C-alpha cells in the first residue's frame, strides 16, 4: 500500500500478504484443514507466525476455522464457534480425554489435514484465486465479531 492512501482507503484494503493467505484459506475444502505452517509453505513466504498474525487480525474475512494449529487443538477463546463449524462440515475430530482442559475435542490432523493437491492444478497454480475476481470480502481491518 502506498503512503498516499488516507485512513479511509486503509479500511477498504487488506495487506497483500493477507490477501494471499486468504486465497489459500478459501481453497481449503469444507471438512478439511491446513496448519499455519502449511499455508506459509504453500505461499513460499513467511512462516506459521506470520500466517497466524494475519488470521488473528483479519481472519473473519475467510473460513478461519480451516487454518489451524499443527497440534489439532482448537483456537483458544473460539473453541465453541470453531467446533460448530467442524461439526457442520464433518471435519474429523478426536474425542477429548478426561484430562483435557474443558473436555474439548481436537482435530484429527491425520485425517483432516489437506495438502492442497487438488487445488495445485487449479486456481492457486494459475494465480486465479479469490484476489482475481473472487467474492468481495468484508471491510478490513479488525473485522472480528
C-alpha positions as CSV (number, residue, x, y, z in Angstrom):
1,X,0.0,0.0,0.0
2,X,1.2,3.4,-0.8
3,X,1.6,6.1,1.8
4,X,-0.8,8.3,-0.3
5,X,-3.7,6.3,0.9
6,X,-5.7,8.0,3.6
7,X,-7.2,6.3,6.7
8,X,-10.5,5.7,4.8
9,X,-8.7,3.9,2.0
10,X,-6.8,1.8,4.5
11,X,-10.1,0.4,5.9
12,X,-11.1,-0.9,2.5
13,X,-8.0,-2.9,1.7
14,X,-6.1,-5.8,3.3
15,X,-2.3,-6.1,3.1
16,X,-1.0,-8.0,0.1
17,X,0.3,-10.9,2.2
18,X,-3.1,-11.2,4.0
19,X,-4.9,-11.4,0.6
20,X,-2.5,-14.2,-0.4
21,X,-3.3,-16.1,2.9
22,X,-7.0,-15.6,2.3
23,X,-6.7,-17.1,-1.2
24,X,-5.2,-20.3,0.3
25,X,-7.8,-20.4,3.2
26,X,-10.6,-20.1,0.6
27,X,-9.2,-23.1,-1.3
28,X,-9.4,-25.4,1.7
29,X,-12.5,-27.7,1.2
30,X,-15.2,-27.9,3.9
31,X,-14.3,-30.6,6.4
32,X,-10.5,-30.2,5.8
33,X,-7.8,-28.0,7.4
34,X,-4.3,-26.7,6.8
35,X,-1.9,-25.6,9.5
36,X,-0.5,-22.1,9.7
37,X,2.8,-23.6,8.6
38,X,1.1,-25.4,5.7
39,X,-0.3,-22.1,4.4
40,X,3.1,-20.4,4.7
41,X,4.7,-23.3,2.8
42,X,2.1,-23.1,0.1
43,X,2.8,-19.4,-0.3
44,X,6.5,-20.0,-0.2
45,X,6.7,-16.9,2.0
46,X,6.6,-16.1,5.7
47,X,6.0,-18.7,8.4
48,X,3.4,-20.0,10.8
49,X,3.6,-16.9,13.0
50,X,3.0,-14.5,10.1
51,X,0.0,-16.6,8.9
52,X,-1.3,-16.7,12.4
53,X,-1.0,-13.0,12.7
54,X,-3.0,-12.4,9.5
55,X,-5.7,-14.8,10.7
56,X,-5.8,-13.1,14.2
57,X,-6.2,-9.7,12.7
58,X,-8.4,-10.3,9.6
59,X,-9.5,-14.0,9.8
60,X,-13.2,-13.3,9.8
61,X,-12.9,-12.4,6.1
62,X,-12.5,-16.1,5.3
63,X,-13.3,-19.6,6.7
64,X,-10.8,-19.1,9.6
65,X,-11.6,-22.4,11.3
66,X,-9.9,-24.2,8.4
67,X,-6.5,-22.7,9.2
68,X,-5.3,-24.3,12.5
69,X,-2.6,-25.2,14.9
70,X,-0.4,-28.2,14.0
71,X,-1.3,-30.0,17.2
72,X,-5.0,-30.0,16.4
73,X,-6.1,-28.0,19.4
74,X,-8.9,-25.6,18.8
75,X,-8.2,-21.9,18.8
76,X,-8.3,-20.7,22.4
77,X,-11.3,-18.4,23.0
78,X,-13.1,-19.6,19.8
79,X,-13.4,-23.3,20.6
80,X,-17.2,-23.5,20.6
81,X,-17.6,-21.4,17.4
82,X,-15.0,-23.5,15.6
83,X,-16.4,-26.7,16.9
84,X,-19.8,-25.8,15.4
85,X,-18.2,-25.3,12.0
86,X,-16.3,-28.5,12.3
87,X,-19.4,-30.5,13.2
88,X,-21.4,-28.8,10.4
89,X,-18.7,-29.6,7.8
90,X,-17.9,-33.1,9.1
91,X,-14.3,-32.3,9.9
92,X,-12.7,-35.4,11.6
93,X,-12.3,-34.8,15.3
94,X,-10.7,-36.8,18.1
95,X,-12.7,-37.0,21.3
96,X,-11.3,-35.2,24.3
97,X,-9.7,-37.2,27.0
98,X,-10.8,-36.8,30.6
99,X,-7.7,-34.9,31.4
100,X,-8.0,-32.4,28.6
101,X,-9.0,-28.8,29.5
102,X,-12.7,-28.3,29.2
103,X,-13.1,-31.7,27.5
104,X,-12.9,-30.0,24.1
105,X,-12.2,-32.4,21.2
106,X,-9.1,-31.9,19.0
107,X,-9.0,-32.1,15.2
108,X,-7.9,-35.4,13.9
109,X,-5.0,-34.0,12.0
110,X,-4.1,-37.3,10.3
111,X,-7.5,-37.4,8.6
112,X,-8.5,-33.7,8.4
113,X,-5.2,-32.2,7.1
114,X,-5.4,-31.1,3.5
115,X,-2.3,-31.0,1.3
116,X,-3.8,-28.8,-1.4
117,X,-3.1,-31.3,-4.1
118,X,-6.5,-30.9,-5.9
119,X,-6.0,-27.1,-5.9
120,X,-2.5,-27.1,-7.1
121,X,-3.7,-27.8,-10.7
122,X,-6.4,-25.1,-10.4
123,X,-6.8,-21.6,-9.2
124,X,-3.7,-21.4,-6.9
125,X,-1.3,-22.6,-9.6
126,X,-2.6,-20.2,-12.2
127,X,-2.9,-17.2,-9.8
128,X,-6.7,-17.3,-10.2
129,X,-7.6,-17.3,-6.5
130,X,-10.0,-15.1,-4.7
131,X,-7.9,-12.0,-5.3
132,X,-8.6,-12.1,-9.0
133,X,-12.3,-11.9,-9.3
134,X,-13.4,-13.8,-6.2
135,X,-16.2,-12.8,-3.9
136,X,-15.9,-9.5,-2.1
137,X,-14.7,-9.6,1.5
138,X,-15.9,-7.7,4.5
139,X,-14.1,-4.5,5.2
140,X,-10.7,-4.6,6.9
141,X,-9.1,-4.4,9.4
142,X,-10.1,-5.9,12.7
143,X,-13.3,-7.5,11.4
144,X,-13.6,-9.8,14.4
145,X,-17.1,-10.0,15.8
